[in-house]
Amino acid sequence: MSTSNCLASLGAATLLALTSAGPARAENCELRMGPYTSQSAADVAVQQAKSVGYDTSSVWGEGGVVSQISNRRYFFNVFFSC
């Protein structure tokens, strides 16, 4: 298993643990997932979250500049009822 797939799986497992551990309320919550070191790793995590039924935002990057892509980190939000 590649590092990006391992990190994406870990993020999905963390998401499931956090959402199932909270008390049931009628409001909506969101959880920021990341940082991922590449957009492709974040995209894999988005697809994993969607495959188990969660709504997600699109992936966005923060940090770094065009000449320093290695400093860039990627995030997305997962939306769920809490």
C-alpha positions, -999 to +999 in steps of 0.1 A: +000+000+000+014+034-009+019+061+016-008+083+001-033+054+002-023+046+038-028+082+049-061+084+031-073+052+048-061+065+082-080+098+076-112+079+066-109+057+097-104+088+119-135+104+103-157+074+110-145+071+146-151+108+153-186+108+138-198+076+155-185+086+189-204+119+192-239+123+207-268+124+183-280+159+176-301+174+148-275+200+136-249+196+108-212+195+115-181+196+094-147+182+099-116+195+081-095+167+068-058+171+061-031+181+056-023+159+027+010+163+009-005+159-026-037+167-043-040+131-055-038+118-019-066+143-008-087+132-039-084+095-028-096+105+007-125+125-007-136+094-027-133+072+003-155+096+024-180+098-004-181+060-008-193+056+028-220+082+023-205+116+034-208+148+016-175+166+010-162+199-002-137+201-030-100+198-023-081+231-017-045+238-012-028+261+013+008+273+018+037+274-005+040+292-038+042+280-073+080+275-072+077+257-038+051+230-045+066+207-019+054+231+008+018+230-003-007+211+018-042+200+007-074+199+027-112+192+023-142+193+045-166+164+053-201+173+063-222+151+086-251+153+112-240+155+147 
